Amino acid sequence: MGIVTARLRIASELRMFLPVSRRREWQEVAPDGTSTLGHHVESIGIPLTEVGPLIVAGDHGVPPSYQPAPGDVVEVHPVPRPQQLPEKPRFLLDVHLGTLARRLRLLGIDTAYHNDMDDPALVVQANEERRVLLTQDRGLLRRRALWLGAYVRGSRPADQLRDLLERFAPPLRPWTRCTACNGELEQVDKVEVEPLLAAGTRRSYDAYGRCGECGQVYWHGAHSGHLEEIVRTARAWAS
């Protein structure tokens, strides 16, 4: 009997997406004359948003639309880092990544986030605003309508942030965005915001910024040491 399967060699960085019982380097799929290589890769659990070069027979690159033949051996590689985006880096985060959203905004990265938006609405906004949808929901990344998405690795916000900075290498502009709404901050004279400040704040600080969208006022206060450490660490990762 002839060979009836194709073999996929899964890079180590992508094996985390495989079911635990099948988390191994080599995977076999059954070509049927109609299913694409992309379909086979997704069928074993790997979102195509995470897949980079697909190499057949050691040196022949193919697109996800390639239809594998029995006997093919395909190397499945991750997206190269830093990943090149077709447009300026702009992100939309799903409801489970609120802390990461605030940290990205702290670094001046254009980051949309809503704590009450369902999956179809996220896809619509990502497409309309040309934002990369960031999520840990593999099903969301497999939605055909989504123009571009990425899986966020890590369970801690610090690990998630490092993953994003290493993957997309977005330019950092710390202290330029509102962490509450993503609006851009404008420097304002103290006299303009004094009515909004507590007496202790007025006595202790002289430099202020205000969000051009929601009007929230910012200053380097009691928590700035923690935030400055996040910025310092992010700059080190990005360098």
C-alpha positions in Angstrom: 0.0 0.0 0.0 1.3 3.5 -0.9 1.8 6.4 1.4 -1.5 8.0 2.2 -0.5 10.6 4.8 1.6 13.8 4.9 3.9 14.6 7.8 4.1 17.9 9.5 7.2 18.8 11.6 6.1 21.3 14.2 8.6 23.8 15.5 9.0 23.7 19.3 7.6 27.2 19.7 4.2 26.0 18.3 3.8 22.7 20.1 2.1 24.5 23.0 -1.0 24.7 20.8 -1.2 21.0 20.3 -3.4 18.8 22.6 -1.3 17.4 25.5 -1.8 13.9 24.2 -0.4 14.9 20.8 2.3 17.4 21.8 5.1 16.0 19.8 7.3 17.1 16.9 5.8 15.0 14.1 2.1 15.1 13.2 0.4 13.1 10.4 -2.5 14.4 8.4 -4.5 12.8 5.6 -4.5 14.8 2.3 -7.9 14.6 0.6 -7.4 16.6 -2.5 -9.4 19.6 -1.3 -8.2 20.6 2.2 -5.4 23.2 2.3 -2.2 23.0 4.4 -3.6 25.9 6.5 -6.7 23.8 7.2 -4.6 20.8 8.3 -2.4 23.0 10.6 -5.5 24.5 12.2 -7.1 21.1 12.6 -4.4 20.0 14.9 -4.8 23.1 17.0 -2.4 25.8 15.8 -3.9 29.1 14.8 -2.6 30.4 11.5 -1.9 33.7 13.0 1.1 32.0 14.8 2.4 30.3 11.7 5.3 31.6 9.7 7.2 29.8 6.9 5.8 26.5 5.6 8.6 24.5 4.0 8.0 21.4 1.9 10.8 18.9 1.2 13.4 21.0 3.1 13.7 24.0 0.8 10.4 24.8 -1.0 8.2 27.5 0.7 4.5 27.2 0.2 1.5 29.3 1.2 -1.3 28.1 3.6 -3.5 27.6 0.5 -1.1 24.8 -0.7 -2.8 21.4 -0.9 -0.5 18.8 0.5 0.0 15.5 -1.3 0.5 12.0 0.2 4.2 11.7 1.2 4.8 15.4 1.6 7.0 16.4 4.6 6.2 20.0 5.7 8.2 22.0 8.3 5.8 24.4 10.2 7.7 27.4 11.6 6.5 30.2 13.9 6.0 33.8 12.8 9.5 35.4 12.6 10.2 38.0 15.3 10.0 40.9 15.1 6.8 40.4 13.0 6.4 42.9 10.2 3.0 44.5 10.2 1.4 46.1 7.1 0.6 49.2 9.0 1.7 51.1 12.1 1.3 48.9 15.2 -2.2 49.4 16.7 -3.8 46.8 19.0 -7.2 45.7 20.3 -7.2 43.5 23.4 -10.0 41.1 24.4 -11.8 41.3 27.7 -9.3 39.1 29.6 -6.2 41.3 29.0 -7.1 44.5 30.8 -3.8 44.8 32.8 -1.8 44.3 29.6 -3.9 47.0 27.9 -3.0 49.5 30.7 0.7 48.7 30.5 0.7 49.1 26.7 -1.0 52.5 27.0 1.5 53.5 29.7 4.2 52.9 27.1 2.4 55.1 24.6 1.2 52.2 22.4 -2.1 52.7 20.7 -4.3 50.2 22.5 -8.0 49.8 22.4 -9.7 47.8 25.1 -13.3 47.2 26.3 -14.3 45.1 29.3 -17.7 44.2 27.8 -17.2 43.5 24.1 -18.1 40.1 22.6 -16.1 38.2 20.0 -18.0 39.3 16.9 -17.8 43.0 17.9 -14.0 42.6 18.6 -13.5 41.3 15.0 -15.5 44.2 13.6 -13.5 46.8 15.4 -10.2 45.2 14.6 -11.0 45.1 10.9 -12.5 48.6 10.8 -9.6 50.2 12.6 -6.9 47.9 11.3 -5.8 46.9 14.7 -4.1 43.6 15.6 -6.5 41.6 17.8 -4.6 40.3 20.8 -6.1 37.3 22.7 -5.5 34.0 24.4 -8.6 32.6 22.8 -7.6 30.3 19.9 -11.1 30.1 18.6 -11.2 33.8 18.2 -8.0 33.8 16.2 -9.5 31.2 13.8 -12.4 33.4 12.8 -12.1 33.8 9.0 -13.3 37.4 9.0 -10.4 38.6 11.2 -7.8 40.5 9.2 -5.0 40.0 11.7 -4.6 38.6 15.2 -2.0 37.3 17.6 -1.9 34.9 20.5 -0.5 36.4 23.7 1.8 34.1 25.6 2.2 34.1 29.3 -0.1 34.1 32.3 1.4 37.2 34.1 1.1 40.7 32.7 4.9 41.2 32.8 5.4 38.1 30.7 2.6 39.1 28.3 4.1 42.5 27.8 7.5 41.1 27.1 6.0 38.7 24.5 4.3 41.5 22.7 7.3 43.8 22.7 9.5 41.1 21.4 7.0 40.0 18.7 6.0 43.4 17.3 8.8 45.8 18.4 6.4 48.7 18.6 7.9 52.2 19.2 7.6 53.2 22.8 6.5 56.7 23.9 6.0 56.4 27.6 3.7 58.7 29.5 1.9 60.0 26.4 -1.4 58.0 26.6 -4.3 57.8 29.0 -4.2 54.4 30.7 -8.0 54.7 31.2 -9.2 55.4 27.7 -6.1 55.4 25.3 -6.5 59.1 24.5 -3.3 61.2 24.0 -2.1 63.3 27.0 -1.5 67.0 26.7 0.7 69.0 29.1 -1.4 71.5 31.1 -0.7 74.4 33.4 -1.4 73.6 37.1 -3.8 76.5 37.3 -6.1 74.8 34.7 -6.6 71.7 36.7 -6.3 73.0 40.3 -10.1 72.8 40.9 -9.9 69.0 40.1 -7.1 68.3 42.6 -7.1 67.4 46.2 -5.3 69.8 48.5 -2.4 67.5 49.1 -1.8 67.0 45.4 -1.9 70.7 44.8 0.8 71.2 47.4 3.0 68.4 46.3 3.1 68.5 42.5 3.5 71.1 39.8 3.6 69.2 36.5 0.4 67.8 35.1 -1.0 66.1 32.0 -4.6 65.8 30.8 -6.2 63.3 28.5 -7.6 65.0 25.4 -10.4 62.5 25.2 -11.8 61.8 28.7 -10.2 64.8 30.6 -8.5 62.6 33.2 -5.6 64.4 34.9 -2.2 62.8 35.5 0.9 63.6 37.6 3.8 61.7 39.0 2.4 60.6 42.3 2.7 57.9 44.9 2.5 55.0 42.4 4.9 56.5 39.9 7.9 54.4 41.2 6.1 51.1 40.2 5.1 52.6 36.8 8.6 53.9 36.1 9.9 50.4 36.8 7.5 49.0 34.2 8.8 51.6 31.7 12.5 50.9 32.5 12.0 47.2 32.1 10.1 47.6 28.9 12.8 49.8 27.4 15.4 47.1 28.3 13.3 44.4 26.6 12.8 46.6 23.5 16.5 47.5 23.1 
